[in-house]
Amino acid sequence: MAAQHKTRNGRTAALAAVLACLIASPALAQGPVTNPFAGLLGRSTGTASLKPEQRAIIERVNNYLSAMQVMSGNFIQVGPDGRRTKGDFYLSKPGRIRFEYDDPSPILLVADGKSVVIRDRKLATQDVFPLSQTPLRFLLADKVDLMADSSLTAVYADEVFITVVVEERNGLVGTSKLMIMFNAKDMQLKQWTVTDPQGYDTTVAVYNLDTTRRPDPSMFKIDYTTYRN
């Protein structure tokens, strides 16, 4: 029972980590960074109250995410308990992503354009979620518009980081928050943090990126019959 509980916690952390966004950063081999939120632009309580400077930042973020069509690299994930896991990820728009966790984690996450599955390779089980009901639905879209497709709640900026915060409301599980951090100079993504409805944070950083090689389409195929739900 303890082993099953541990692996289910791993599936939950994997979902929290990657249902938010899967984009790029230049190099974070030392792990995720933090932001003190010493914002030059401050907080916005909604798109209607955004300042012109904030709207310009969001437009830069939208353009960056929309231009990103394929990507692969490594990731570091830090869970609510401080435990770190690593692995490889592969992205191909529209709608497809794959996260392979390094041993000893048995977790594999795949989105095929319609569904997202979190598979436990040790227990031969998988949890299936509609892609349309996750934040991946707009981040894996060909064109990203954070103000139109998400609940944008804050925009911060300082000399080091640009940070945007969005909320994802779900009638079944509650409200989660996504904080995405970019390098203020070149707009490269540094990391993202998901706060789940219970208030627990999971942070992911990506590095060693390749934005030219298109992943094999077979990597995003989901087996709906072999694994138990």
N, C-alpha and C positions, 0 to 999 in steps of 0.2 A: 504493500500500500504506500509506503514512504517513497518508493521509486516512482510509482505512478503519480503521486502528488508532486514530486519534484519535476517530472517531465511536463506535467500539465502547467505548472508555473512557468516553465520554459516556453511553452506555446503561447501563454498569455503575454509574456514579455516580448516575444517575437512579434505578435500582433500589434501590441502597443507601439513598438519601435518603428515598424515599417508601414503601417497603414496611414502614416502621416505624409511622408514624402521620401522620395528616393532620387536625390539629385547629387550634384558634384561638389567636391572640395579639392584643392590642389594637393595638400599633404598634411595629415594629422597623425603621423606615426606615433606621437607621444600621447595620443588620446584626446578626448574632447576638451574644449576650452570653455570658459565661463564668461558671462557678461555681467558687469556690475549694474547695468541699466542706468548709467549716468547719461541719460538721453538728452541730446541737443534738441530733438524735436518733440520728445515727450510722448504722452499717451493719447490715443484717440479712442473715444467711446463708440465709434461707429463711422461708416464711410461718409456720412453727411457732415461730420465735424472735422474731417481731414483737412489739414493745412495744405496749401499748394506744394510746399516742400515734401510733405509726406506722400501726396499723390504722385509726385515725380519719382520718388523712391519706389513706390509700388509699381509704377510703369516700368522702371528698370528691372525689377524682380520679374514681372510678367514676361518681359522680352527675353530675359535670360532663360527662364524655365521653358518658354515656348520654343526657343531655338535649340534646346537640348533634345535630341531625338534618340540617340543611342549612347550607352555608357556601360562600362564595366570597371571593376576595381575591388578594393578591399574595404572592410568596415570594422569598426570597433563599437560595441554596444555596452553601455553601462546601465545595469538594472537598478531598481529602487533599493536593493540591498547592497549596492556598490560592487556587485560581481560583474566582471568583464568577460565578454565573449567576443570572438572574432570570426571572420569568414570572408567569403567572396560574394559579390552581387553582380547582376547583369540586368540591364534595362533596355527595352526596345519599345518605342511608342508606335501605335497607341495601345496603352493598357496592359503591357506585359513587363513583368519583373520577376526576378528569381534571387533569393537570399539563401546561400549555402553556409551553414554554421560549421565551424571547425570542430573536430572531435575534442572532448567527449560529448558535446551537445548533439543530440539526435535530430535536431529541428531543421526542417527545410520549408521555405515559404515560396509559393509560386502564384503569380497572377497571369491568367491566359487571355485577358481582355474582357471576360465576362464574370469570372469568379476569382476569389482569392482562397487558397488553401494553406493551412499550416499543418504540416505533416510531421508526425513523430515516427522516425524510421525504426526506432527500437521497439516500440509497441505496435507498429503497423497500423496506426490510426491517423485520421486527419480531420480537421475542422474546416468547414466550407462556409464562405461568406460571399454574398453578392458584391461584386466590385462597385456597383452603383451606390451601395450603402456605406462606403468607406471613403475617407479623404483622398485615397488614390484615384478616385474617379476624375478629379480635375487635374491632379499633378501628373497623371499619365496621359492626359489629353494632348492632342496636337497643339492646341492653343490654350494657354493658361491665363485666367483673369481672376485674381484673388478677390477683387472687390465684387465681382458679379457672382462667383461660384462658391464663395465661402463667407463665413461671418468674421470679418476682419475686426479685431478689437484693439490693436495697438500697433504703433510704429515707433521704433526707437532708433537713434543714431548717435554715434560719437566718432572720434577720430579712428577707431579701430574696427568697430562692428556696425553693421546695419541689421536690425532685428525686426521681424514682423511676427505678430501673434494672431492666430485665428482660433475660433471655437468650432467644434463639430458637435451638433446636438443630435442625439438619438433617443427616440421615445422609449426604447427598450432598455438601454444600458446607461443613459444619462449623458452628461456633457463632458467632453474631453477638450483639452487645449493643445495646440501645436505652436511651438516657438521655433522659428527658423532664423539662423544667424548667417550673415554673409560678411565677407571681407569688405570694409568700407571703401578701399581703394580700387579694387578690380571686380567687385560683385561676385567673386567666387564663393560658393556656399561653404561654410565651415562645419556646421552641425545642425541637428534638430533635436528638440526635446518634446516628448509627448507626456502630458499630465492626464492620467486616466480619471474617470468619474470619482474614484476613491481618493484622488489627490496624490497618487504615486507617480514619480517621474522616471522615464526611461530616455536615455540620451544615445544618439548614434552619430558617429563621425565617419566620413569616407575619405579615401586617399588612394594613391597609385592608380589614377584614373586613365582610362582610354576612351576617348570620345570619337574615335574613327572606325573602330572595328565593330561590325554588326554581329551581334550574337546569333548563334544557330537557332532558328525558330523552334526546333524540337525541344529546346531547353524549357520552353514555356508551356508545354503540353501537360495537362492535368489528367491523372488516372482516377476516374470517378468510381471504378468498380473494384479494384484490388484491395483498397484500404477501407477499414471500418471507420464510421463516423462516431 
